[in-house]
Amino acid sequence: MISSFPADMTSFPDKNRNDASPDIGTRDVFGFSVAVSSVGEMCSVLVERALAGEAPFLVAAADVHVITRGVHEPEYGAVLERMDVICPDGMPVVWKLNRVRGGGGRPPNA
């Protein structure tokens, strides 16, 4: 068991339920489906779900450390995969999202 998560963090509701994922596009980042949206779009989706009382809804803010840990530690990765949405948290993840969609990754002066 991963020491940084409470024991019940691995007993999430079924992610495959019909209402689990928001209407936000995703792209693969090292095996994880990371949301592709603006901050405003993501906030709108999350607020709408909260106001509608749709719960539980699991959101992860994933920076490079989180994604790398998910790749190298299978139990941690399994918890990350149970999230309904993984938001990019940091420019390296955004650059990878851009590279995946053909945008070239990191801008030249970043």
N, CA, C and O atoms as a GROMACS GRO file, in nm:
protein
  440
    1MET      N    1   0.085  -0.118   0.000
    1MET     CA    2   0.000   0.000   0.000
    1MET      C    3   0.089   0.123   0.000
    1MET      O    4   0.194   0.124   0.064
    2ILE      N    5   0.049   0.224  -0.069
    2ILE     CA    6   0.125   0.349  -0.078
    2ILE      C    7   0.106   0.425   0.052
    2ILE      O    8  -0.007   0.451   0.094
    3SER      N    9   0.217   0.460   0.114
    3SER     CA   10   0.209   0.523   0.246
    3SER      C   11   0.151   0.664   0.242
    3SER      O   12   0.099   0.711   0.344
    4SER      N   13   0.157   0.732   0.129
    4SER     CA   14   0.108   0.870   0.125
    4SER      C   15  -0.042   0.879   0.098
    4SER      O   16  -0.096   0.990   0.095
    5PHE      N   17  -0.111   0.767   0.078
    5PHE     CA   18  -0.255   0.766   0.058
    5PHE      C   19  -0.323   0.694   0.172
    5PHE      O   20  -0.271   0.594   0.221
    6PRO      N   21  -0.438   0.744   0.216
    6PRO     CA   22  -0.515   0.667   0.314
    6PRO      C   23  -0.554   0.532   0.253
    6PRO      O   24  -0.562   0.518   0.131
    7ALA      N   25  -0.577   0.434   0.337
    7ALA     CA   26  -0.608   0.298   0.291
    7ALA      C   27  -0.727   0.295   0.197
    7ALA      O   28  -0.730   0.212   0.106
    8ASP      N   29  -0.826   0.382   0.218
    8ASP     CA   30  -0.948   0.376   0.136
    8ASP      C   31  -0.932   0.443   0.000
    8ASP      O   32  -1.028   0.443  -0.078
    9MET      N   33  -0.817   0.500  -0.032
    9MET     CA   34  -0.797   0.567  -0.160
    9MET      C   35  -0.795   0.469  -0.277
    9MET      O   36  -0.805   0.512  -0.392
   10THR      N   37  -0.783   0.342  -0.252
   10THR     CA   38  -0.781   0.246  -0.361
   10THR      C   39  -0.919   0.185  -0.387
   10THR      O   40  -0.934   0.103  -0.477
   11SER      N   41  -1.019   0.225  -0.309
   11SER     CA   42  -1.153   0.169  -0.327
   11SER      C   43  -1.247   0.275  -0.385
   11SER      O   44  -1.352   0.305  -0.328
   12PHE      N   45  -1.208   0.330  -0.499
   12PHE     CA   46  -1.287   0.431  -0.565
   12PHE      C   47  -1.412   0.371  -0.628
   12PHE      O   48  -1.416   0.250  -0.654
   13PRO      N   49  -1.511   0.454  -0.653
   13PRO     CA   50  -1.627   0.406  -0.730
   13PRO      C   51  -1.582   0.367  -0.870
   13PRO      O   52  -1.471   0.399  -0.912
   14ASP      N   53  -1.667   0.299  -0.941
   14ASP     CA   54  -1.636   0.252  -1.075
   14ASP      C   55  -1.616   0.369  -1.170
   14ASP      O   56  -1.709   0.445  -1.196
   15LYS      N   57  -1.495   0.383  -1.223
   15LYS     CA   58  -1.465   0.492  -1.317
   15LYS      C   59  -1.539   0.474  -1.449
   15LYS      O   60  -1.558   0.570  -1.523
   16ASN      N   61  -1.581   0.352  -1.479
   16ASN     CA   62  -1.647   0.326  -1.606
   16ASN      C   63  -1.796   0.358  -1.605
   16ASN      O   64  -1.867   0.328  -1.702
   17ARG      N   65  -1.845   0.417  -1.496
   17ARG     CA   66  -1.985   0.455  -1.494
   17ARG      C   67  -2.009   0.561  -1.601
   17ARG      O   68  -1.915   0.631  -1.638
   18ASN      N   69  -2.129   0.575  -1.651
   18ASN     CA   70  -2.159   0.662  -1.764
   18ASN      C   71  -2.131   0.809  -1.738
   18ASN      O   72  -2.097   0.882  -1.831
   19ASP      N   73  -2.144   0.855  -1.614
   19ASP     CA   74  -2.129   0.998  -1.585
   19ASP      C   75  -1.991   1.034  -1.532
   19ASP      O   76  -1.972   1.144  -1.482
   20ALA      N   77  -1.894   0.943  -1.541
   20ALA     CA   78  -1.766   0.965  -1.474
   20ALA      C   79  -1.682   1.075  -1.536
   20ALA      O   80  -1.636   1.164  -1.464
   21SER      N   81  -1.661   1.073  -1.664
   21SER     CA   82  -1.566   1.164  -1.726
   21SER      C   83  -1.635   1.289  -1.780
   21SER      O   84  -1.743   1.281  -1.838
   22PRO      N   85  -1.571   1.404  -1.759
   22PRO     CA   86  -1.629   1.527  -1.811
   22PRO      C   87  -1.613   1.534  -1.962
   22PRO      O   88  -1.540   1.453  -2.021
   23ASP      N   89  -1.681   1.629  -2.025
   23ASP     CA   90  -1.671   1.647  -2.169
   23ASP      C   91  -1.548   1.731  -2.203
   23ASP      O   92  -1.559   1.839  -2.261
   24ILE      N   93  -1.432   1.680  -2.167
   24ILE     CA   94  -1.305   1.746  -2.192
   24ILE      C   95  -1.218   1.646  -2.268
   24ILE      O   96  -1.212   1.529  -2.232
   25GLY      N   97  -1.151   1.694  -2.372
   25GLY     CA   98  -1.061   1.606  -2.445
   25GLY      C   99  -0.939   1.571  -2.362
   25GLY      O  100  -0.901   1.644  -2.271
   26THR      N  101  -0.878   1.458  -2.395
   26THR     CA  102  -0.756   1.416  -2.326
   26THR      C  103  -0.652   1.373  -2.428
   26THR      O  104  -0.682   1.343  -2.544
   27ARG      N  105  -0.528   1.370  -2.381
   27ARG     CA  106  -0.418   1.318  -2.461
   27ARG      C  107  -0.334   1.230  -2.369
   27ARG      O  108  -0.328   1.251  -2.248
   28ASP      N  109  -0.269   1.132  -2.428
   28ASP     CA  110  -0.185   1.041  -2.352
   28ASP      C  111  -0.053   1.107  -2.317
   28ASP      O  112   0.018   1.158  -2.404
   29VAL      N  113  -0.019   1.105  -2.188
   29VAL     CA  114   0.110   1.152  -2.140
   29VAL      C  115   0.170   1.038  -2.059
   29VAL      O  116   0.134   1.016  -1.943
   30PHE      N  117   0.262   0.965  -2.120
   30PHE     CA  118   0.329   0.851  -2.058
   30PHE      C  119   0.230   0.751  -1.997
   30PHE      O  120   0.253   0.698  -1.888
   31GLY      N  121   0.121   0.727  -2.069
   31GLY     CA  122   0.025   0.626  -2.027
   31GLY      C  123  -0.093   0.677  -1.948
   31GLY      O  124  -0.182   0.600  -1.914
   32PHE      N  125  -0.098   0.806  -1.918
   32PHE     CA  126  -0.208   0.865  -1.843
   32PHE      C  127  -0.285   0.962  -1.932
   32PHE      O  128  -0.225   1.037  -2.009
   33SER      N  129  -0.418   0.960  -1.921
   33SER     CA  130  -0.503   1.050  -2.000
   33SER      C  131  -0.512   1.184  -1.929
   33SER      O  132  -0.579   1.197  -1.827
   34VAL      N  133  -0.444   1.284  -1.984
   34VAL     CA  134  -0.438   1.417  -1.924
   34VAL      C  135  -0.530   1.510  -2.001
   34VAL      O  136  -0.532   1.510  -2.124
   35ALA      N  137  -0.607   1.589  -1.928
   35ALA     CA  138  -0.706   1.679  -1.988
   35ALA      C  139  -0.640   1.787  -2.073
   35ALA      O  140  -0.534   1.840  -2.039
   36VAL      N  141  -0.705   1.816  -2.186
   36VAL     CA  142  -0.662   1.923  -2.274
   36VAL      C  143  -0.775   2.026  -2.277
   36VAL      O  144  -0.876   2.006  -2.345
   37SER      N  145  -0.758   2.133  -2.203
   37SER     CA  146  -0.860   2.238  -2.196
   37SER      C  147  -0.796   2.363  -2.139
   37SER      O  148  -0.684   2.360  -2.087
   38SER      N  149  -0.869   2.471  -2.149
   38SER     CA  150  -0.822   2.592  -2.082
   38SER      C  151  -0.860   2.583  -1.934
   38SER      O  152  -0.944   2.501  -1.896
   39VAL      N  153  -0.800   2.667  -1.854
   39VAL     CA  154  -0.834   2.670  -1.712
   39VAL      C  155  -0.982   2.705  -1.696
   39VAL      O  156  -1.051   2.647  -1.613
   40GLY      N  157  -1.030   2.800  -1.776
   40GLY     CA  158  -1.171   2.841  -1.769
   40GLY      C  159  -1.267   2.728  -1.802
   40GLY      O  160  -1.367   2.709  -1.733
   41GLU      N  161  -1.235   2.652  -1.908
   41GLU     CA  162  -1.321   2.538  -1.946
   41GLU      C  163  -1.325   2.434  -1.834
   41GLU      O  164  -1.432   2.384  -1.799
   42MET      N  165  -1.207   2.402  -1.780
   42MET     CA  166  -1.202   2.300  -1.674
   42MET      C  167  -1.277   2.348  -1.551
   42MET      O  168  -1.351   2.271  -1.490
   43CYS      N  169  -1.259   2.472  -1.514
   43CYS     CA  170  -1.330   2.526  -1.397
   43CYS      C  171  -1.481   2.519  -1.418
   43CYS      O  172  -1.554   2.482  -1.326
   44SER      N  173  -1.527   2.554  -1.537
   44SER     CA  174  -1.670   2.549  -1.566
   44SER      C  175  -1.725   2.408  -1.551
   44SER      O  176  -1.831   2.388  -1.491
   45VAL      N  177  -1.655   2.310  -1.606
   45VAL     CA  178  -1.699   2.172  -1.598
   45VAL      C  179  -1.705   2.127  -1.452
   45VAL      O  180  -1.802   2.065  -1.409
   46LEU      N  181  -1.600   2.157  -1.376
   46LEU     CA  182  -1.596   2.112  -1.237
   46LEU      C  183  -1.702   2.181  -1.152
   46LEU      O  184  -1.763   2.117  -1.066
   47VAL      N  185  -1.724   2.310  -1.174
   47VAL     CA  186  -1.828   2.381  -1.099
   47VAL      C  187  -1.965   2.327  -1.134
   47VAL      O  188  -2.048   2.306  -1.045
   48GLU      N  189  -1.991   2.303  -1.263
   48GLU     CA  190  -2.121   2.247  -1.303
   48GLU      C  191  -2.146   2.113  -1.235
   48GLU      O  192  -2.257   2.088  -1.187
   49ARG      N  193  -2.045   2.029  -1.232
   49ARG     CA  194  -2.062   1.898  -1.168
   49ARG      C  195  -2.086   1.912  -1.018
   49ARG      O  196  -2.169   1.841  -0.962
   50ALA      N  197  -2.014   2.003  -0.955
   50ALA     CA  198  -2.032   2.023  -0.811
   50ALA      C  199  -2.172   2.076  -0.780
   50ALA      O  200  -2.237   2.029  -0.687
   51LEU      N  201  -2.218   2.172  -0.857
   51LEU     CA  202  -2.351   2.229  -0.835
   51LEU      C  203  -2.462   2.129  -0.863
   51LEU      O  204  -2.569   2.134  -0.802
   52ALA      N  205  -2.437   2.038  -0.956
   52ALA     CA  206  -2.536   1.935  -0.988
   52ALA      C  207  -2.537   1.823  -0.884
   52ALA      O  208  -2.622   1.734  -0.889
   53GLY      N  209  -2.443   1.827  -0.792
   53GLY     CA  210  -2.436   1.725  -0.690
   53GLY      C  211  -2.386   1.592  -0.740
   53GLY      O  212  -2.410   1.488  -0.679
   54GLU      N  213  -2.315   1.594  -0.852
   54GLU     CA  214  -2.260   1.471  -0.909
   54GLU      C  215  -2.133   1.435  -0.831
   54GLU      O  216  -2.032   1.504  -0.840
   55ALA      N  217  -2.141   1.330  -0.757
   55ALA     CA  218  -2.028   1.292  -0.673
   55ALA      C  219  -2.022   1.142  -0.665
   55ALA      O  220  -2.125   1.077  -0.686
   56PRO      N  221  -1.912   1.083  -0.635
   56PRO     CA  222  -1.782   1.148  -0.625
   56PRO      C  223  -1.724   1.176  -0.762
   56PRO      O  224  -1.757   1.109  -0.860
   57PHE      N  225  -1.637   1.273  -0.768
   57PHE     CA  226  -1.568   1.309  -0.890
   57PHE      C  227  -1.424   1.336  -0.851
   57PHE      O  228  -1.397   1.431  -0.778
   58LEU      N  229  -1.334   1.256  -0.899
   58LEU     CA  230  -1.195   1.259  -0.854
   58LEU      C  231  -1.108   1.336  -0.955
   58LEU      O  232  -1.105   1.302  -1.073
   59VAL      N  233  -1.039   1.438  -0.906
   59VAL     CA  234  -0.956   1.524  -0.989
   59VAL      C  235  -0.813   1.521  -0.936
   59VAL      O  236  -0.791   1.534  -0.816
   60ALA      N  237  -0.718   1.504  -1.026
   60ALA     CA  238  -0.577   1.510  -0.989
   60ALA      C  239  -0.512   1.625  -1.064
   60ALA      O  240  -0.536   1.644  -1.184
   61ALA      N  241  -0.429   1.701  -0.995
   61ALA     CA  242  -0.345   1.801  -1.059
   61ALA      C  243  -0.207   1.737  -1.070
   61ALA      O  244  -0.138   1.720  -0.969
   62ALA      N  245  -0.167   1.703  -1.191
   62ALA     CA  246  -0.046   1.624  -1.210
   62ALA      C  247   0.066   1.706  -1.270
   62ALA      O  248   0.058   1.752  -1.384
   63ASP      N  249   0.173   1.722  -1.192
   63ASP     CA  250   0.294   1.782  -1.244
   63ASP      C  251   0.387   1.670  -1.290
   63ASP      O  252   0.348   1.553  -1.288
   64VAL      N  253   0.507   1.703  -1.329
   64VAL     CA  254   0.601   1.603  -1.379
   64VAL      C  255   0.630   1.498  -1.272
   64VAL      O  256   0.640   1.379  -1.303
   65HIS      N  257   0.643   1.540  -1.148
   65HIS     CA  258   0.672   1.445  -1.040
   65HIS      C  259   0.560   1.343  -1.026
   65HIS      O  260   0.587   1.223  -1.011
   66VAL      N  261   0.436   1.388  -1.029
   66VAL     CA  262   0.321   1.298  -1.014
   66VAL      C  263   0.318   1.196  -1.128
   66VAL      O  264   0.300   1.076  -1.105
   67ILE      N  265   0.333   1.243  -1.251
   67ILE     CA  266   0.329   1.153  -1.366
   67ILE      C  267   0.447   1.055  -1.364
   67ILE      O  268   0.429   0.936  -1.390
   68THR      N  269   0.566   1.105  -1.333
   68THR     CA  270   0.683   1.018  -1.327
   68THR      C  271   0.667   0.913  -1.217
   68THR      O  272   0.700   0.796  -1.237
   69ARG      N  273   0.617   0.955  -1.104
   69ARG     CA  274   0.594   0.860  -0.994
   69ARG      C  275   0.490   0.755  -1.036
   69ARG      O  276   0.504   0.637  -1.004
   70GLY      N  277   0.387   0.799  -1.108
   70GLY     CA  278   0.286   0.706  -1.156
   70GLY      C  279   0.342   0.603  -1.253
   70GLY      O  280   0.298   0.488  -1.255
   71VAL      N  281   0.440   0.644  -1.332
   71VAL     CA  282   0.504   0.552  -1.428
   71VAL      C  283   0.592   0.451  -1.354
   71VAL      O  284   0.590   0.332  -1.387
   72HIS      N  285   0.668   0.497  -1.256
   72HIS     CA  286   0.766   0.412  -1.189
   72HIS      C  287   0.714   0.334  -1.069
   72HIS      O  288   0.775   0.236  -1.027
   73GLU      N  289   0.601   0.376  -1.013
   73GLU     CA  290   0.543   0.306  -0.897
   73GLU      C  291   0.403   0.259  -0.935
   73GLU      O  292   0.309   0.338  -0.935
   74PRO      N  293   0.389   0.131  -0.968
   74PRO     CA  294   0.261   0.079  -1.017
   74PRO      C  295   0.140   0.109  -0.927
   74PRO      O  296   0.032   0.139  -0.978
   75GLU      N  297   0.156   0.101  -0.794
   75GLU     CA  298   0.043   0.130  -0.706
   75GLU      C  299   0.000   0.276  -0.716
   75GLU      O  300  -0.119   0.308  -0.716
   76TYR      N  301   0.097   0.364  -0.724
   76TYR     CA  302   0.068   0.507  -0.738
   76TYR      C  303   0.001   0.532  -0.873
   76TYR      O  304  -0.096   0.608  -0.882
   77GLY      N  305   0.053   0.469  -0.977
   77GLY     CA  306  -0.006   0.482  -1.110
   77GLY      C  307  -0.149   0.432  -1.114
   77GLY      O  308  -0.234   0.490  -1.181
   78ALA      N  309  -0.177   0.324  -1.041
   78ALA     CA  310  -0.313   0.270  -1.037
   78ALA      C  311  -0.410   0.369  -0.972
   78ALA      O  312  -0.524   0.381  -1.016
   79VAL      N  313  -0.364   0.438  -0.870
   79VAL     CA  314  -0.449   0.540  -0.807
   79VAL      C  315  -0.472   0.656  -0.904
   79VAL      O  316  -0.584   0.706  -0.916
   80LEU      N  317  -0.367   0.697  -0.973
   80LEU     CA  318  -0.380   0.806  -1.070
   80LEU      C  319  -0.476   0.768  -1.182
   80LEU      O  320  -0.554   0.852  -1.228
   81GLU      N  321  -0.472   0.645  -1.226
   81GLU     CA  322  -0.562   0.600  -1.332
   81GLU      C  323  -0.708   0.599  -1.290
   81GLU      O  324  -0.797   0.604  -1.375
   82ARG      N  325  -0.736   0.595  -1.162
   82ARG     CA  326  -0.874   0.594  -1.112
   82ARG      C  327  -0.935   0.734  -1.109
   82ARG      O  328  -1.054   0.748  -1.084
   83MET      N  329  -0.856   0.836  -1.134
   83MET     CA  330  -0.909   0.973  -1.134
   83MET      C  331  -1.004   0.992  -1.252
   83MET      O  332  -0.983   0.936  -1.360
   84ASP      N  333  -1.108   1.071  -1.230
   84ASP     CA  334  -1.200   1.101  -1.339
   84ASP      C  335  -1.137   1.198  -1.438
   84ASP      O  336  -1.165   1.193  -1.557
   85VAL      N  337  -1.052   1.286  -1.387
   85VAL     CA  338  -0.982   1.379  -1.475
   85VAL      C  339  -0.846   1.408  -1.414
   85VAL      O  340  -0.832   1.426  -1.292
   86ILE      N  341  -0.745   1.413  -1.501
   86ILE     CA  342  -0.610   1.452  -1.460
   86ILE      C  343  -0.580   1.583  -1.531
   86ILE      O  344  -0.576   1.589  -1.654
   87CYS      N  345  -0.560   1.688  -1.452
   87CYS     CA  346  -0.529   1.820  -1.507
   87CYS      C  347  -0.378   1.839  -1.510
   87CYS      O  348  -0.309   1.800  -1.416
   88PRO      N  349  -0.326   1.899  -1.617
   88PRO     CA  350  -0.182   1.927  -1.620
   88PRO      C  351  -0.150   2.036  -1.518
   88PRO      O  352  -0.221   2.137  -1.510
   89ASP      N  353  -0.044   2.016  -1.442
   89ASP     CA  354  -0.004   2.113  -1.340
   89ASP      C  355   0.143   2.147  -1.360
   89ASP      O  356   0.230   2.092  -1.294
   90GLY      N  357   0.168   2.236  -1.452
   90GLY     CA  358   0.305   2.276  -1.480
   90GLY      C  359   0.335   2.272  -1.628
   90GLY      O  360   0.277   2.194  -1.704
   91MET      N  361   0.425   2.359  -1.668
   91MET     CA  362   0.455   2.374  -1.810
   91MET      C  363   0.517   2.250  -1.874
   91MET      O  364   0.486   2.223  -1.990
   92PRO      N  365   0.602   2.173  -1.807
   92PRO     CA  366   0.653   2.053  -1.875
   92PRO      C  367   0.542   1.957  -1.919
   92PRO      O  368   0.553   1.896  -2.025
   93VAL      N  369   0.438   1.943  -1.839
   93VAL     CA  370   0.326   1.856  -1.878
   93VAL      C  371   0.251   1.919  -1.996
   93VAL      O  372   0.210   1.849  -2.088
   94VAL      N  373   0.233   2.050  -1.993
   94VAL     CA  374   0.167   2.120  -2.104
   94VAL      C  375   0.250   2.105  -2.230
   94VAL      O  376   0.195   2.082  -2.338
   95TRP      N  377   0.382   2.118  -2.220
   95TRP     CA  378   0.468   2.102  -2.337
   95TRP      C  379   0.454   1.962  -2.395
   95TRP      O  380   0.451   1.945  -2.517
   96LYS      N  381   0.446   1.861  -2.309
   96LYS     CA  382   0.428   1.724  -2.356
   96LYS      C  383   0.292   1.710  -2.426
   96LYS      O  384   0.283   1.645  -2.530
   97LEU      N  385   0.188   1.770  -2.369
   97LEU     CA  386   0.056   1.767  -2.434
   97LEU      C  387   0.065   1.830  -2.573
   97LEU      O  388   0.008   1.777  -2.669
   98ASN      N  389   0.134   1.941  -2.584
   98ASN     CA  390   0.150   2.008  -2.713
   98ASN      C  391   0.228   1.921  -2.811
   98ASN      O  392   0.196   1.916  -2.930
   99ARG      N  393   0.330   1.854  -2.762
   99ARG     CA  394   0.409   1.767  -2.850
   99ARG      C  395   0.325   1.650  -2.899
   99ARG      O  396   0.335   1.612  -3.016
  100VAL      N  397   0.243   1.593  -2.812
  100VAL     CA  398   0.157   1.480  -2.849
  100VAL      C  399   0.061   1.521  -2.958
  100VAL      O  400   0.032   1.442  -3.048
  101ARG      N  401   0.010   1.643  -2.951
  101ARG     CA  402  -0.086   1.686  -3.053
  101ARG      C  403  -0.019   1.748  -3.175
  101ARG      O  404  -0.087   1.796  -3.265
  102GLY      N  405   0.114   1.747  -3.179
  102GLY     CA  406   0.186   1.794  -3.295
  102GLY      C  407   0.226   1.940  -3.290
  102GLY      O  408   0.263   1.998  -3.392
  103GLY      N  409   0.220   1.999  -3.170
  103GLY     CA  410   0.252   2.140  -3.156
  103GLY      C  411   0.398   2.169  -3.133
  103GLY      O  412   0.437   2.285  -3.124
  104GLY      N  413   0.481   2.066  -3.123
  104GLY     CA  414   0.625   2.088  -3.112
  104GLY      C  415   0.679   2.095  -2.972
  104GLY      O  416   0.801   2.106  -2.955
  105GLY      N  417   0.596   2.088  -2.869
  105GLY     CA  418   0.648   2.086  -2.733
  105GLY      C  419   0.686   2.222  -2.682
  105GLY      O  420   0.613   2.320  -2.702
  106ARG      N  421   0.801   2.230  -2.616
  106ARG     CA  422   0.846   2.351  -2.549
  106ARG      C  423   0.876   2.463  -2.649
  106ARG      O  424   0.944   2.441  -2.748
  107PRO      N  425   0.823   2.584  -2.620
  107PRO     CA  426   0.856   2.696  -2.707
  107PRO      C  427   1.004   2.731  -2.698
  107PRO      O  428   1.067   2.701  -2.597
  108PRO      N  429   1.062   2.792  -2.802
  108PRO     CA  430   1.206   2.815  -2.807
  108PRO      C  431   1.262   2.897  -2.691
  108PRO      O  432   1.373   2.870  -2.646
  109ASN      N  433   1.190   2.998  -2.641
  109ASN     CA  434   1.243   3.085  -2.536
  109ASN      C  435   1.185   3.056  -2.399
  109ASN      O  436   1.188   3.143  -2.312
  110ALA      N  437   1.132   2.939  -2.377
  110ALA     CA  438   1.069   2.907  -2.247
  110ALA      C  439   1.171   2.851  -2.150
  110ALA      O  440   1.136   2.819  -2.037
   0.00000   0.00000   0.00000
